Amino acid sequence: MARFTALFLMAASLMGVMAAPASSSSSSKGMAKLNTQYKGYATYFDNKRNACPGVKYSFNEPVAAINTALFGNKKGTNVCGKYVKVSLRNKPSKTYTYKVVDICPECDKNSIDLSKVGMRQLSKKGLEAINWELVNSPDKSSTKPKSKSTKTTAVAKPTKTSSKPSANHISKVYHGRGTWFSDTTGSCGVRFSQDDMIVALNEAQMGALYGSRSRCGDRIRVKANRYCSHGALDLSRAAFKKFAPMSKGVLELEWSFV
């Protein structure tokens, strides 16, 4: 049965998505070692960070982004153009190979992001515990994603919505990734508690911070979904726990203004 929860918009901007809480070492300039196994988590990304300007790619391809701590130097030696061999931690015998095309600044030290196509080939979930290693070239013996069009590679086109707030936002249903945040102040200028049922809306859909076009103080109706796209939210810890344990890290949500 679907679970719905009404939340207040108390913070204005969503600058990133947390696949897992980032460690303090994520600012280092180290690079992952070749042929060395790392244990972390995989989630998906759908926005280019342009950390590998010489590598062209599409989100219709199974590609990967590496966390900041193991990415290397953006202007020097880094992982751009190399490959990662990935397997589910509970199914280590089956591996998938993805080309490294970007950086993941929100990822924990040993975690990575995959394109939606790549994530769906690995799992139907939005977050998975994985083993991975960096290699110079694809391993022919690994299980590679098939190039033909199947249900696992088909990506539904997101519903077109205006980035500017308008009256018809009230009647629309949005889909996106939901994570949690730990702040107690936001861009709306209102202090709040992490025990409150509140949410931070992404910048594109927030509108002006002040005045009649601001979404500060509005309510939304949220349903935990399976695998969707567009319309990301950050939930307070109290709100996140209404749907899943904090350890889950990422939810797939369906929500609308009310």
C-alpha positions in Angstrom: 0.0 0.0 0.0 1.4 3.4 -0.9 2.5 5.6 1.9 1.6 9.3 1.7 3.0 12.1 3.9 2.4 15.8 3.9 5.5 18.0 4.4 6.3 21.7 4.8 8.8 23.5 2.5 11.1 25.1 5.0 14.4 25.3 3.1 14.9 26.7 -0.4 17.7 25.0 -2.2 18.9 21.5 -2.9 22.5 21.7 -4.0 23.2 18.0 -4.3 22.0 14.5 -3.5 23.5 12.3 -0.8 23.9 8.7 -1.8 25.5 8.2 1.6 26.9 10.7 4.1 30.1 12.0 2.7 33.3 11.5 4.7 35.7 14.3 5.6 38.4 12.8 3.3 36.3 13.4 0.2 38.3 16.6 -0.5 41.6 14.7 -1.1 43.3 14.5 -4.5 44.1 10.8 -4.5 43.2 8.4 -7.2 41.8 4.9 -7.0 44.4 2.2 -7.5 44.2 0.0 -10.5 42.9 -3.6 -10.0 42.2 -2.9 -6.3 38.8 -3.8 -4.9 36.7 -1.1 -3.1 33.6 -1.6 -1.1 31.0 1.1 -1.3 27.6 2.0 -2.6 26.2 2.8 -6.1 23.4 5.1 -6.9 22.5 7.0 -10.1 23.2 10.5 -11.5 21.6 12.5 -14.3 23.5 15.8 -14.3 26.9 16.3 -15.9 29.7 17.8 -13.7 32.1 18.1 -16.7 35.1 16.8 -14.7 36.3 14.9 -17.8 36.1 17.4 -20.6 37.8 15.1 -23.1 35.3 12.3 -22.6 32.0 12.5 -24.4 29.1 10.5 -23.2 25.3 10.3 -23.1 23.0 9.2 -20.2 21.7 6.6 -22.6 25.0 4.8 -22.1 26.0 2.7 -19.0 28.7 5.0 -17.6 30.1 5.9 -14.1 31.2 8.8 -12.0 33.8 8.4 -9.2 33.8 10.0 -5.8 36.0 13.0 -5.2 38.4 11.3 -2.9 39.4 8.6 -5.5 38.9 10.7 -8.7 42.4 12.1 -8.9 43.4 15.6 -10.0 41.0 17.3 -12.4 43.9 19.0 -14.1 46.4 16.1 -13.9 46.3 12.3 -13.5 42.8 11.1 -12.9 40.3 8.2 -13.7 38.7 9.8 -16.8 38.4 7.3 -19.6 39.2 4.3 -17.5 36.7 1.7 -16.5 35.1 0.3 -13.4 34.1 -3.4 -12.9 31.1 -3.5 -10.6 29.3 -6.3 -8.8 26.6 -6.4 -6.2 28.1 -7.3 -2.8 25.6 -10.1 -2.4 26.2 -11.4 -6.0 30.0 -10.9 -6.5 30.2 -13.5 -9.3 28.4 -11.3 -11.8 30.2 -8.1 -12.9 29.4 -5.2 -15.1 31.8 -2.8 -16.8 31.3 1.0 -17.0 33.4 3.7 -18.5 34.4 6.5 -16.1 33.1 9.8 -17.5 32.7 12.2 -14.6 33.2 12.9 -10.9 30.6 12.4 -8.1 31.1 15.1 -5.5 28.2 13.9 -3.3 29.5 10.3 -3.1 31.2 8.8 0.0 34.9 8.0 -0.3 34.4 4.4 -1.7 31.1 5.0 -3.5 30.2 5.7 -7.2 27.4 7.0 -9.3 26.1 5.2 -12.4 23.9 6.5 -15.2 20.3 5.4 -14.9 20.8 2.9 -17.7 23.8 1.5 -15.9 22.0 1.4 -12.5 19.0 -0.5 -14.0 21.3 -3.1 -15.5 22.9 -3.6 -12.1 19.7 -3.5 -9.9 16.1 -2.3 -9.8 16.8 -0.4 -6.6 18.1 3.2 -6.4 21.0 2.3 -4.0 23.1 -0.9 -3.8 26.0 -2.1 -1.8 28.7 -3.0 -4.3 32.3 -4.1 -4.9 34.2 -2.3 -7.6 37.7 -1.9 -9.0 39.3 0.4 -11.5 40.8 -1.1 -14.7 42.4 0.4 -17.8 40.1 -1.4 -20.3 36.9 -3.4 -20.4 37.3 -7.0 -19.2 35.9 -9.3 -21.9 35.1 -12.0 -19.4 32.9 -9.7 -17.4 29.1 -9.6 -17.9 28.6 -6.5 -20.0 25.3 -4.7 -20.5 23.6 -5.6 -23.7 23.3 -2.9 -26.3 20.0 -3.9 -27.7 16.9 -2.2 -26.6 15.3 -4.0 -23.7 13.2 -3.0 -20.7 16.4 -2.6 -18.7 17.9 -0.1 -21.1 14.7 1.9 -22.0 14.5 5.2 -20.2 11.2 6.9 -19.8 11.2 10.5 -20.9 10.6 12.8 -17.9 7.5 14.8 -17.8 8.2 18.3 -19.1 7.7 20.9 -16.4 8.4 24.6 -16.4 11.3 25.6 -14.2 9.3 28.7 -13.2 6.7 28.4 -10.5 3.1 28.9 -11.7 -0.4 28.2 -10.5 -0.6 24.9 -12.4 2.2 23.5 -10.3 -0.5 22.6 -7.8 -2.2 20.0 -10.0 1.0 18.3 -11.3 2.6 15.2 -9.9 6.5 15.1 -9.9 8.9 12.2 -9.6 12.4 12.3 -8.3 15.0 11.1 -5.9 14.6 11.8 -2.2 17.4 12.0 0.3 17.8 13.6 3.8 19.6 16.6 5.2 20.7 17.6 8.7 20.5 21.4 8.7 18.2 23.4 11.0 18.2 26.6 9.0 17.4 27.2 5.4 17.1 29.8 2.7 13.5 30.5 3.7 14.9 32.3 6.9 13.0 30.0 9.3 14.6 27.9 12.0 13.3 24.3 12.3 14.0 21.0 14.0 15.0 17.7 12.5 12.0 16.3 14.4 9.7 18.4 12.1 8.1 17.0 9.0 9.8 19.3 6.5 11.4 19.2 3.1 13.9 21.2 1.0 12.9 21.7 -2.7 15.3 21.7 -5.6 16.3 25.1 -6.9 14.6 24.8 -10.3 11.2 24.3 -8.8 11.6 26.6 -5.7 11.1 29.9 -7.5 11.8 33.3 -5.8 12.8 33.0 -2.1 10.5 35.8 -1.1 7.2 37.2 -2.2 4.0 35.7 -3.7 6.0 33.3 -6.0 8.0 31.7 -3.2 7.3 28.1 -2.2 8.4 28.7 1.4 5.8 27.4 3.7 3.9 25.4 1.0 2.8 21.8 1.6 3.5 18.9 -0.6 2.1 15.3 -0.6 4.7 12.6 -0.9 4.5 8.9 -1.9 7.5 6.5 -1.7 7.9 5.1 -5.2 10.2 2.6 -6.9 12.3 4.0 -9.8 11.6 7.4 -11.2 13.3 10.5 -12.5 13.1 14.3 -12.0 11.9 16.4 -9.1 14.5 15.7 -6.4 13.8 16.6 -2.7 15.7 16.6 0.6 13.7 15.4 3.6 14.3 16.1 7.2 15.4 13.0 9.2 11.9 12.7 10.7 10.2 12.8 7.3 12.7 10.4 5.8 12.0 7.9 8.6 8.3 7.9 7.7 9.3 6.0 4.5 12.5 4.0 5.3 15.4 3.7 7.8 18.1 6.4 7.5 20.6 3.8 6.3 18.7 3.4 3.0 20.0 6.9 2.0 18.0 7.3 -1.2 14.2 7.0 -1.9 12.3 7.2 -5.2 9.5 9.6 -4.6 6.2 10.8 -6.2 5.0 14.1 -4.9 2.7 17.1 -5.6 1.8 20.4 -4.1 -1.3 20.5 -2.0 
